[in-house]
Amino acid sequence: MYQQILALVFAVKEINKNSELLPNITLGFHIVNNYFPARITYKAILSLLSTQQKFVPNFTCDLKKTFIAAIGGRLTETSFNMATVLANYKIPQMVPNEMHQYTGVIQLLQHFGWNWIGILAVDDDYGDMFLQKIEPLLFQNSICYAFILRTPPKAYLDEYIHFISMEVRYDQLFMDDKVKVCLIYALSPAMQNLRVIILVASWSSLQPLGKVWIVTSHWNFESLAIQRLWGIQSFYGALSFAVRSKEPPGFQEFLHTVRPSWTKEDNFIQNFWEQAFDCPLHISGINENNKFHSFLKSIIFNNSVGDTIIFNENRQLITVFDVANWITFPNNSFSRVKVGTFEPWASPGRELTLDDNQIVWHRSFNQVLPLSVCNDHCYPGSYRKKKEGEKFCCYDCVPCSEGQISDKIDMDVCMKCPGNEYPNNNQNQCISKVLTYLSYDEPLGILFVTLATVFSLITVLVLGIFWMHQETPIVKANNWSLTCVLLLSLLLCFFCSFLFMGRPGRLTCLLQQTTFGIIFSVALSSVLAKTMIVILAFMATKPGSRLRKWVGKGLANSIVLSGSFIQVGICTVWLSTSPPFPDTDWQSLKGEIIMECNEGSVIMFYSVLGYMGFLAIVSFNIAFQARKLPSSFNEARFITFSMLVFCSVWLTFVPTYLSTKGKYMVAVEIFSILSSSAGLLGCIFCPKCYIILMRPEMNKKENLVRMEQ
């Protein structure tokens, strides 16, 4: 306090020496002590508006002494009481706006990630006002308080016994291990009371108090004479806000001129001397010219001179605040180290500047950044879920649902990745999906290409064998023209599988299902025609049969054409109403964007499959009925078995196709095409090729006639 008085004295002298600042005006000052009670504050202010040496408010006879401004103390209560009187006279009072400090406190808490704190506020109207202002700010910035304790506003010795009896009220301050940070709003007397509470706790069974104290600019290590012997180690590492101070040139030299002999002019020096050095000051024994003890000559005072003064539109003082770190020593001395600044007018997010490496924490933290949270952070990959019945800063950490991520600490909700990305295994990052389709150069594509090529070559080989032996009885008995149509359609079926591989395009999507459906319908119609001819041929050999005229190329052609044209009609309706088109599936597979052909109309797709199933079932039924006919005409047993294979493959295809995604869905269809086509080729033509190549003696007319008889 005394250093502030000396700073005022120095400032007035410097202003009066500079004629350019206030020409023809000489400044003076009058210091009044209010002793904290409000009624004395009012009386002191009114005395400044009175005639000197008499308490007569509103009457001033000394025109040379004009009251033009007041400097309010750091005590909010004092400033408000002064304003009540001075506002009537429009006399300005220079006091910084407290609200900026609260914003600085919030940013300080956010800077270190402290969201579970304790609050100590003076138990009076001004403490109430502080809580009304700070609580919404805490809530808006996701900071909770575990408790609010009210400290007595006055510091009288007769109240200390009451503090001891009421110590239980403050047990949360000592027992809650999660609360490592406490915010204090207290004026000087209340701070003295807080020291009493801490002292009393040290006598009890409560554990030693290790906290990070965050205090506003009202605070200082002011104490009563009895408190000078009490340790201040609990406040080691405290952080405080203070109006920015800057040592003006010449101030140190001025301090060196201060002498105890000033007591006649300076009514404060004797009280300061006796309180600071714990010894009485005897003026009579002082020699102005005597070298004092070296310890006394090395005393250096901190100043509190503001270097930036700004008024807002409401003429309220806005100033820069220093953030100070308090270091205490075993001999109850202390050092206040500037570790940052808070500039209220700076751009958002840049108001607070801190040098974290310079901050010294309380010894109980071993110089590790304290954590003051209700529970541990929820790390990326999880989100915060509020605990029922507790404050919002207390929560459970719940893993993100499938398909969602959280990439920051303490997220309230998980978020979905964009359509072209997917969560990684830890669900804390989105990864770009890869385009996928059944390509020719991957193992599965190479396998299908190889199988289709081999089966195609086998089909060509069979066609060549039948071509070279078309005049033999076994080839003639199996209707050479239908055999060619069937073999060529099977060859195209093998080639058709290539349409399903590679990157889907507009043309390939249009051709895939329709080409496959029409070619397979031709093959199945050919099988049906062969089955009908076998039955009709057997029936036509009976005496007097009228079916002989139906046995020939006309019937076979009509069956093949009619069976194929129906499928062509279905495909034409499909292409004209809702044709297939290239599409991408972003959702079905976790890490892939499926490039596929959308059927356009699912009904038409299954209509094509259904019609092929119909042809197969009819062929199977007729062939099954004709399986016991004489073997010279009987191709029905082989057709029966081939249709059984065909139906088994495609009945298995439907559920398998529906249960797979992406390129594996395409692979299922290609496999079904290749396996069913190979089944027709093997079941119908392998026995004939065996007779033609391995048993040529059986491929003679007399043997066939003998077998018939």
Secondary structure in CASP SS format (residue, H / E / C, confidence):
PFRMAT SS
TARGET T0000
AUTHOR 0000-0000-0000
METHOD secondary structure of the structure
MODEL  1
M C 1.00
Y H 1.00
Q H 1.00
Q H 1.00
I H 1.00
L H 1.00
A H 1.00
L H 1.00
V H 1.00
F H 1.00
A H 1.00
V H 1.00
K H 1.00
E H 1.00
I H 1.00
N H 1.00
K H 1.00
N C 1.00
S C 1.00
E C 1.00
L C 1.00
L C 1.00
P C 1.00
N C 1.00
I C 1.00
T C 1.00
L C 1.00
G C 1.00
F C 1.00
H C 1.00
I C 1.00
V C 1.00
N C 1.00
N C 1.00
Y C 1.00
F C 1.00
P C 1.00
A H 1.00
R H 1.00
I H 1.00
T H 1.00
Y H 1.00
K H 1.00
A H 1.00
I H 1.00
L H 1.00
S H 1.00
L H 1.00
L C 1.00
S E 1.00
T C 1.00
Q C 1.00
Q C 1.00
K C 1.00
F C 1.00
V C 1.00
P E 1.00
N C 1.00
F C 1.00
T C 1.00
C C 1.00
D C 1.00
L C 1.00
K C 1.00
K C 1.00
T C 1.00
F C 1.00
I C 1.00
A C 1.00
A E 1.00
I C 1.00
G C 1.00
G C 1.00
R C 1.00
L C 1.00
T H 1.00
E H 1.00
T H 1.00
S H 1.00
F H 1.00
N H 1.00
M H 1.00
A H 1.00
T H 1.00
V H 1.00
L H 1.00
A H 1.00
N H 1.00
Y H 1.00
K C 1.00
I C 1.00
P C 1.00
Q E 1.00
M C 1.00
V C 1.00
P E 1.00
N C 1.00
E C 1.00
M H 1.00
H H 1.00
Q H 1.00
Y H 1.00
T H 1.00
G H 1.00
V H 1.00
I H 1.00
Q H 1.00
L H 1.00
L H 1.00
Q H 1.00
H H 1.00
F H 1.00
G C 1.00
W C 1.00
N C 1.00
W E 1.00
I E 1.00
G E 1.00
I E 1.00
L E 1.00
A E 1.00
V E 1.00
D C 1.00
D C 1.00
D H 1.00
Y H 1.00
G H 1.00
D H 1.00
M H 1.00
F H 1.00
L H 1.00
Q H 1.00
K H 1.00
I H 1.00
E H 1.00
P H 1.00
L H 1.00
L H 1.00
F H 1.00
Q H 1.00
N C 1.00
S C 1.00
I C 1.00
C E 1.00
Y E 1.00
A E 1.00
F E 1.00
I E 1.00
L E 1.00
R E 1.00
T E 1.00
P C 1.00
P C 1.00
K C 1.00
A C 1.00
Y C 1.00
L H 1.00
D H 1.00
E H 1.00
Y H 1.00
I H 1.00
H H 1.00
F H 1.00
I H 1.00
S H 1.00
M C 1.00
E H 1.00
V H 1.00
R H 1.00
Y H 1.00
D H 1.00
Q H 1.00
L H 1.00
F H 1.00
M H 1.00
D C 1.00
D C 1.00
K C 1.00
V C 1.00
K C 1.00
V E 1.00
C E 1.00
L E 1.00
I E 1.00
Y E 1.00
A C 1.00
L C 1.00
S H 1.00
P H 1.00
A H 1.00
M H 1.00
Q H 1.00
N H 1.00
L H 1.00
R H 1.00
V H 1.00
I H 1.00
I H 1.00
L H 1.00
V H 1.00
A H 1.00
S H 1.00
W H 1.00
S C 1.00
S C 1.00
L C 1.00
Q C 1.00
P C 1.00
L C 1.00
G C 1.00
K C 1.00
V E 1.00
W E 1.00
I E 1.00
V E 1.00
T C 1.00
S C 1.00
H C 1.00
W C 1.00
N C 1.00
F C 1.00
E C 1.00
S C 1.00
L C 1.00
A H 1.00
I H 1.00
Q H 1.00
R H 1.00
L H 1.00
W C 1.00
G C 1.00
I C 1.00
Q H 1.00
S H 1.00
F H 1.00
Y C 1.00
G C 1.00
A E 1.00
L E 1.00
S E 1.00
F E 1.00
A E 1.00
V E 1.00
R C 1.00
S C 1.00
K C 1.00
E C 1.00
P C 1.00
P C 1.00
G C 1.00
F H 1.00
Q H 1.00
E H 1.00
F H 1.00
L H 1.00
H H 1.00
T C 1.00
V C 1.00
R C 1.00
P H 1.00
S H 1.00
W H 1.00
T H 1.00
K H 1.00
E C 1.00
D C 1.00
N C 1.00
F C 1.00
I H 1.00
Q H 1.00
N H 1.00
F H 1.00
W H 1.00
E H 1.00
Q H 1.00
A H 1.00
F H 1.00
D C 1.00
C C 1.00
P C 1.00
L C 1.00
H C 1.00
I H 1.00
S H 1.00
G H 1.00
I C 1.00
N C 1.00
E C 1.00
N C 1.00
N C 1.00
K C 1.00
F C 1.00
H C 1.00
S H 1.00
F H 1.00
L H 1.00
K H 1.00
S C 1.00
I C 1.00
I C 1.00
F C 1.00
N C 1.00
N C 1.00
S C 1.00
V C 1.00
G C 1.00
D C 1.00
T C 1.00
I C 1.00
I E 1.00
F E 1.00
N C 1.00
E C 1.00
N C 1.00
R C 1.00
Q C 1.00
L E 1.00
I E 1.00
T C 1.00
V C 1.00
F E 1.00
D E 1.00
V E 1.00
A E 1.00
N E 1.00
W E 1.00
I E 1.00
T E 1.00
F C 1.00
P C 1.00
N C 1.00
N C 1.00
S C 1.00
F E 1.00
S E 1.00
R E 1.00
V E 1.00
K E 1.00
V E 1.00
G E 1.00
T E 1.00
F E 1.00
E C 1.00
P C 1.00
W C 1.00
A C 1.00
S C 1.00
P C 1.00
G C 1.00
R C 1.00
E C 1.00
L E 1.00
T E 1.00
L E 1.00
D C 1.00
D H 1.00
N H 1.00
Q H 1.00
I C 1.00
V C 1.00
W C 1.00
H C 1.00
R H 1.00
S H 1.00
F H 1.00
N C 1.00
Q C 1.00
V C 1.00
L C 1.00
P C 1.00
L C 1.00
S C 1.00
V C 1.00
C C 1.00
N C 1.00
D C 1.00
H C 1.00
C C 1.00
Y C 1.00
P C 1.00
G C 1.00
S E 1.00
Y E 1.00
R E 1.00
K E 1.00
K E 1.00
K C 1.00
E C 1.00
G C 1.00
E C 1.00
K C 1.00
F C 1.00
C C 1.00
C C 1.00
Y E 1.00
D E 1.00
C E 1.00
V E 1.00
P E 1.00
C C 1.00
S C 1.00
E C 1.00
G C 1.00
Q E 1.00
I E 1.00
S C 1.00
D C 1.00
K C 1.00
I C 1.00
D C 1.00
M C 1.00
D C 1.00
V C 1.00
C C 1.00
M E 1.00
K E 1.00
C C 1.00
P C 1.00
G C 1.00
N C 1.00
E E 1.00
Y E 1.00
P E 1.00
N C 1.00
N C 1.00
N C 1.00
Q C 1.00
N C 1.00
Q C 1.00
C E 1.00
I E 1.00
S E 1.00
K C 1.00
V E 1.00
L E 1.00
T E 1.00
Y C 1.00
L C 1.00
S C 1.00
Y C 1.00
D C 1.00
E C 1.00
P H 1.00
L H 1.00
G H 1.00
I H 1.00
L H 1.00
F H 1.00
V H 1.00
T H 1.00
L H 1.00
A H 1.00
T H 1.00
V H 1.00
F H 1.00
S H 1.00
L H 1.00
I H 1.00
T H 1.00
V H 1.00
L H 1.00
V H 1.00
L H 1.00
G H 1.00
I H 1.00
F H 1.00
W H 1.00
M H 1.00
H C 1.00
Q C 1.00
E C 1.00
T C 1.00
P H 1.00
I H 1.00
V H 1.00
K H 1.00
A H 1.00
N C 1.00
N C 1.00
W H 1.00
S H 1.00
L H 1.00
T H 1.00
C H 1.00
V H 1.00
L H 1.00
L H 1.00
L H 1.00
S H 1.00
L H 1.00
L H 1.00
L H 1.00
C H 1.00
F H 1.00
F H 1.00
C H 1.00
S H 1.00
F H 1.00
L H 1.00
F H 1.00
M C 1.00
G C 1.00
R C 1.00
P C 1.00
G C 1.00
R H 1.00
L H 1.00
T H 1.00
C H 1.00
L H 1.00
L H 1.00
Q H 1.00
Q H 1.00
T H 1.00
T H 1.00
F H 1.00
G H 1.00
I H 1.00
I H 1.00
F H 1.00
S H 1.00
V H 1.00
A H 1.00
L H 1.00
S H 1.00
S H 1.00
V H 1.00
L H 1.00
A H 1.00
K H 1.00
T H 1.00
M H 1.00
I H 1.00
V H 1.00
I H 1.00
L H 1.00
A H 1.00
F H 1.00
M H 1.00
A H 1.00
T C 1.00
K C 1.00
P C 1.00
G C 1.00
S C 1.00
R C 1.00
L H 1.00
R H 1.00
K H 1.00
W H 1.00
V C 1.00
G C 1.00
K H 1.00
G H 1.00
L H 1.00
A H 1.00
N H 1.00
S H 1.00
I H 1.00
V H 1.00
L H 1.00
S H 1.00
G H 1.00
S H 1.00
F H 1.00
I H 1.00
Q H 1.00
V H 1.00
G H 1.00
I H 1.00
C H 1.00
T H 1.00
V H 1.00
W H 1.00
L H 1.00
S H 1.00
T H 1.00
S C 1.00
P C 1.00
P C 1.00
F E 1.00
P E 1.00
D E 1.00
T E 1.00
D E 1.00
W C 1.00
Q C 1.00
S C 1.00
L C 1.00
K C 1.00
G C 1.00
E E 1.00
I E 1.00
I E 1.00
M E 1.00
E E 1.00
C E 1.00
N E 1.00
E C 1.00
G C 1.00
S C 1.00
V H 1.00
I H 1.00
M H 1.00
F H 1.00
Y H 1.00
S H 1.00
V H 1.00
L H 1.00
G H 1.00
Y H 1.00
M H 1.00
G H 1.00
F H 1.00
L H 1.00
A H 1.00
I H 1.00
V H 1.00
S H 1.00
F H 1.00
N H 1.00
I H 1.00
A H 1.00
F H 1.00
Q H 1.00
A C 1.00
R C 1.00
K C 1.00
L C 1.00
P C 1.00
S C 1.00
S C 1.00
F C 1.00
N C 1.00
E C 1.00
A H 1.00
R H 1.00
F H 1.00
I H 1.00
T H 1.00
F H 1.00
S H 1.00
M H 1.00
L H 1.00
V H 1.00
F H 1.00
C H 1.00
S H 1.00
V H 1.00
W H 1.00
L H 1.00
T H 1.00
F H 1.00
V H 1.00
P H 1.00
T H 1.00
Y H 1.00
L H 1.00
S H 1.00
T C 1.00
K C 1.00
G C 1.00
K H 1.00
Y H 1.00
M H 1.00
V H 1.00
A H 1.00
V H 1.00
E H 1.00
I H 1.00
F H 1.00
S H 1.00
I H 1.00
L H 1.00
S H 1.00
S H 1.00
S H 1.00
A H 1.00
G H 1.00
L H 1.00
L H 1.00
G H 1.00
C H 1.00
I H 1.00
F H 1.00
C H 1.00
P H 1.00
K H 1.00
C H 1.00
Y H 1.00
I H 1.00
I H 1.00
L H 1.00
M H 1.00
R C 1.00
P H 1.00
E H 1.00
M H 1.00
N C 1.00
K C 1.00
K H 1.00
E H 1.00
N H 1.00
L H 1.00
V H 1.00
R H 1.00
M H 1.00
E H 1.00
Q C 1.00
END
